[in-house]
Amino acid sequence: MVSFRPTCKLQLILLAFAFFLPPLVYADDWQEERELLIENIVYDVINTARFIGNRDLSPEEIESLATTPRHEFVPAKLQQYAYLNRPLPIGYGQTISQPYIVALMTNLLETEPDHVVLEVGTGSGYQAAILSPLVAKVYTIEIIEPLAESVTERLAQLEYDNIEVKHADGFYGWPEHGPFDSIIITAAGGQIPPPLIEQLKYGGRMVLPIGGPFSTQYLMLVIKDYNGHITTRQVLPVRFVPLTGEH
């Protein structure tokens, strides 16, 4: 990430975010760290606006980021690092994504309260938890069975009652619950999975990384218009774990 020094103008923007952000619902020992993380995310969004085409997160997105207990989604031995703006390992060769990237991918989906979202690559469940208050339902697929089992238990304990987890190969989606208003993929493959294009609604949006593990990956925005035509846009370079499965 390019280094960034806040300006007076940026400080005014941050004050505006603070004005519209309601008091933290999830107030705990991590509140100060969580608030600092939000500032860092806003810095990064503004700093990369020329790439992503947007310099603002919605108040609802900010609130979700500010009230989601990220420390509950990382291994206990790494909880002290939970609110750093960086990815962290969660076992099985997987990671919990950098919060800025989670925020960016969420923002690119342009969610609405009545939307139904498919996530491929549940991981720790953090991305699904961020989406939970923004949409009606999140269906999320995890190919690694122990992760799928642990995240199902974690989300239940944290009372995320609009998230449903499935252990399966996400490349093929979840057709019985489609079509989806938006689809988010949190692992990188060499192509846009054709079954997921089929399961995306007309007018829907998909966000995913494209690229191999030893080549440049790009975060891609895929839009399916109301005639079924597909357009894609590269957003910015990223680094994700590979999409696995038998495909």
C-alpha positions as CSV (number, residue, x, y, z in Angstrom):
1,M,0.0,0.0,0.0
2,V,1.3,3.5,-0.8
3,S,2.2,5.5,2.3
4,F,-0.3,8.2,3.1
5,R,-0.2,11.3,5.2
6,P,-3.6,12.7,6.2
7,T,-4.4,16.3,5.2
8,C,-6.7,18.9,6.7
9,K,-9.2,18.0,4.1
10,L,-9.0,14.3,5.0
11,Q,-9.4,15.2,8.7
12,L,-12.6,17.0,7.8
13,I,-13.9,13.9,5.9
14,L,-13.1,11.7,8.9
15,L,-15.0,14.1,11.2
16,A,-17.9,13.8,8.8
17,F,-17.8,10.0,9.0
18,A,-17.7,10.3,12.8
19,F,-20.7,12.6,12.8
20,F,-22.9,10.2,10.9
21,L,-21.6,7.0,12.6
22,P,-23.9,6.0,15.5
23,P,-22.4,5.0,18.9
24,L,-20.7,1.6,18.8
25,V,-23.2,-1.1,19.7
26,Y,-20.4,-3.6,20.4
27,A,-18.5,-1.5,23.0
28,D,-15.8,-3.6,24.7
29,D,-12.1,-3.7,25.6
30,W,-11.3,-3.5,21.8
31,Q,-13.3,-0.3,21.1
32,E,-10.4,2.0,20.8
33,E,-8.5,-0.4,18.5
34,R,-11.7,-0.8,16.4
35,E,-12.1,2.9,16.0
36,L,-8.4,3.3,14.9
37,L,-9.0,0.5,12.4
38,I,-11.9,2.5,10.9
39,E,-9.7,5.5,10.5
40,N,-7.1,3.5,8.7
41,I,-9.6,1.9,6.4
42,V,-11.0,5.4,5.5
43,Y,-7.4,6.6,4.8
44,D,-6.9,3.7,2.4
45,V,-10.1,4.2,0.6
46,I,-9.4,7.8,0.0
47,N,-5.8,7.1,-1.0
48,T,-6.8,4.5,-3.6
49,A,-9.9,6.4,-4.9
50,R,-8.3,6.9,-8.3
51,F,-8.2,3.1,-8.7
52,I,-11.5,2.1,-7.2
53,G,-13.6,4.9,-8.6
54,N,-15.0,5.8,-5.2
55,R,-13.7,7.7,-2.2
56,D,-16.5,7.0,0.3
57,L,-17.9,4.1,2.2
58,S,-21.6,4.3,3.1
59,P,-22.5,5.0,6.7
60,E,-24.0,1.5,6.9
61,E,-20.8,-0.1,5.7
62,I,-18.8,2.0,8.2
63,E,-21.1,1.0,11.0
64,S,-20.8,-2.7,10.2
65,L,-17.0,-2.5,10.1
66,A,-17.0,-0.6,13.4
67,T,-19.3,-3.0,15.3
68,T,-18.0,-6.3,14.0
69,P,-15.7,-8.0,16.6
70,R,-12.8,-9.0,14.3
71,H,-11.0,-10.5,17.3
72,E,-13.7,-13.2,17.5
73,F,-12.7,-14.3,13.9
74,V,-9.0,-14.8,14.4
75,P,-7.1,-17.5,16.4
76,A,-6.8,-16.7,20.1
77,K,-3.0,-16.3,19.9
78,L,-3.4,-13.6,17.3
79,Q,-6.2,-11.6,18.9
80,Q,-3.7,-8.8,19.9
81,Y,-3.3,-8.2,16.2
82,A,-7.0,-8.4,15.2
83,Y,-7.5,-4.7,14.6
84,L,-4.4,-4.1,12.6
85,N,-5.3,-3.3,8.9
86,R,-3.6,-6.5,7.6
87,P,-4.5,-10.1,6.8
88,L,-3.8,-12.8,9.4
89,P,-3.4,-16.6,9.2
90,I,-6.4,-18.7,10.4
91,G,-5.0,-22.2,9.8
92,Y,-5.2,-24.7,6.9
93,G,-3.2,-22.3,4.7
94,Q,-6.0,-19.7,4.8
95,T,-6.2,-16.1,6.0
96,I,-8.7,-13.6,7.2
97,S,-8.5,-10.7,4.7
98,Q,-7.1,-7.3,5.3
99,P,-10.0,-5.1,6.6
100,Y,-9.5,-2.5,3.9
101,I,-10.0,-5.2,1.2
102,V,-13.1,-6.5,3.0
103,A,-14.5,-3.0,3.1
104,L,-13.6,-2.4,-0.6
105,M,-15.2,-5.7,-1.8
106,T,-18.3,-5.0,0.3
107,N,-18.6,-1.5,-1.1
108,L,-18.2,-2.7,-4.7
109,L,-21.2,-5.0,-4.3
110,E,-23.5,-2.0,-3.7
111,T,-25.7,-4.0,-1.4
112,E,-29.3,-3.2,-0.5
113,P,-31.2,-4.4,2.6
114,D,-33.4,-6.9,0.6
115,H,-30.4,-8.4,-1.2
116,V,-29.4,-12.1,-1.0
117,V,-25.6,-12.6,-1.3
118,L,-23.5,-15.6,-2.1
119,E,-20.0,-15.8,-0.7
120,V,-17.5,-18.3,-1.9
121,G,-14.7,-18.9,0.6
122,T,-16.1,-18.4,4.1
123,G,-12.8,-18.7,5.9
124,S,-13.1,-17.3,9.4
125,G,-16.6,-15.9,8.6
126,Y,-15.5,-12.2,8.9
127,Q,-16.6,-11.1,5.5
128,A,-20.0,-12.8,5.9
129,A,-20.3,-11.0,9.3
130,I,-19.6,-7.7,7.7
131,L,-22.3,-8.3,5.1
132,S,-24.8,-9.6,7.6
133,P,-26.4,-6.3,8.7
134,L,-26.3,-4.9,5.2
135,V,-28.4,-7.5,3.5
136,A,-31.4,-9.9,4.0
137,K,-29.4,-13.2,3.7
138,V,-25.9,-14.4,3.2
139,Y,-25.2,-17.9,1.8
140,T,-21.5,-18.8,2.2
141,I,-19.6,-21.8,1.1
142,E,-16.3,-23.2,2.5
143,I,-14.4,-26.1,0.9
144,I,-12.3,-26.9,4.0
145,E,-14.5,-28.9,6.3
146,P,-13.0,-28.0,9.7
147,L,-13.2,-24.3,8.8
148,A,-16.9,-24.8,7.7
149,E,-17.7,-26.5,11.0
150,S,-15.9,-24.0,13.2
151,V,-17.3,-20.9,11.5
152,T,-20.9,-22.4,11.7
153,E,-20.4,-22.6,15.5
154,R,-18.8,-19.2,15.7
155,L,-21.5,-17.4,13.8
156,A,-24.2,-19.1,15.9
157,Q,-22.5,-18.1,19.1
158,L,-22.3,-14.5,17.9
159,E,-26.0,-14.6,16.8
160,Y,-25.6,-14.0,13.1
161,D,-28.9,-15.5,12.2
162,N,-29.1,-14.5,8.6
163,I,-25.9,-16.4,7.5
164,E,-26.1,-20.0,6.3
165,V,-22.8,-21.9,5.9
166,K,-22.3,-24.9,3.6
167,H,-19.3,-27.2,3.2
168,A,-18.8,-27.6,-0.5
169,D,-16.8,-26.6,-3.6
170,G,-17.9,-23.0,-4.1
171,F,-16.9,-23.0,-7.8
172,Y,-20.3,-24.5,-8.5
173,G,-22.2,-22.1,-6.3
174,W,-25.4,-22.8,-4.5
175,P,-28.0,-23.0,-7.3
176,E,-31.0,-23.9,-5.1
177,H,-30.8,-20.5,-3.4
178,G,-30.0,-18.5,-6.5
179,P,-30.1,-16.3,-8.4
180,F,-28.2,-14.0,-6.2
181,D,-28.2,-10.2,-6.1
182,S,-24.4,-10.3,-5.7
183,I,-21.6,-12.8,-5.4
184,I,-18.3,-12.3,-3.6
185,I,-15.4,-14.7,-4.0
186,T,-12.5,-14.5,-1.4
187,A,-10.0,-16.7,-3.2
188,A,-8.2,-16.3,-6.5
189,G,-8.7,-18.4,-9.6
190,G,-7.7,-18.1,-13.2
191,Q,-11.2,-17.5,-14.4
192,I,-14.7,-16.3,-13.4
193,P,-16.5,-19.5,-12.5
194,P,-19.2,-20.0,-15.2
195,P,-21.7,-21.5,-12.7
196,L,-21.5,-18.3,-10.7
197,I,-22.2,-16.2,-13.7
198,E,-25.3,-18.3,-14.3
199,Q,-26.4,-17.8,-10.6
200,L,-25.9,-14.0,-10.7
201,K,-29.2,-12.0,-11.2
202,Y,-29.7,-9.7,-14.1
203,G,-28.4,-6.4,-12.8
204,G,-26.2,-8.2,-10.3
205,R,-22.6,-7.6,-9.3
206,M,-19.8,-10.0,-8.6
207,V,-16.4,-9.1,-6.9
208,L,-13.5,-11.5,-7.0
209,P,-9.7,-11.8,-7.4
210,I,-8.4,-13.2,-10.7
211,G,-4.9,-14.6,-11.1
212,G,-2.6,-17.4,-10.2
213,P,-0.6,-17.8,-6.9
214,F,2.6,-16.8,-8.6
215,S,1.3,-14.1,-10.9
216,T,-0.2,-10.7,-10.5
217,Q,-3.8,-10.9,-9.2
218,Y,-6.4,-8.3,-9.8
219,L,-9.6,-7.6,-7.9
220,M,-12.3,-7.6,-10.6
221,L,-15.8,-6.2,-10.6
222,V,-18.2,-8.2,-12.8
223,I,-21.6,-6.7,-13.7
224,K,-24.4,-8.6,-15.4
225,D,-26.8,-6.1,-17.0
226,Y,-30.5,-6.5,-17.4
227,N,-30.0,-8.1,-20.8
228,G,-27.6,-10.7,-19.4
229,H,-24.5,-9.1,-20.9
230,I,-21.3,-9.3,-18.8
231,T,-18.8,-6.5,-18.3
232,T,-15.7,-6.6,-16.2
233,R,-13.4,-4.0,-14.7
234,Q,-10.0,-4.4,-13.0
235,V,-10.0,-2.5,-9.7
236,L,-6.5,-2.9,-8.2
237,P,-3.8,-5.5,-7.6
238,V,-4.4,-7.8,-4.7
239,R,-3.0,-11.0,-3.1
240,F,-5.4,-13.8,-2.2
241,V,-5.0,-17.5,-1.4
242,P,-5.9,-19.8,-4.3
243,L,-9.4,-21.0,-5.1
244,T,-9.3,-24.8,-4.5
245,G,-11.5,-27.6,-5.6
246,E,-11.8,-30.3,-8.3
247,H,-12.7,-27.9,-11.2
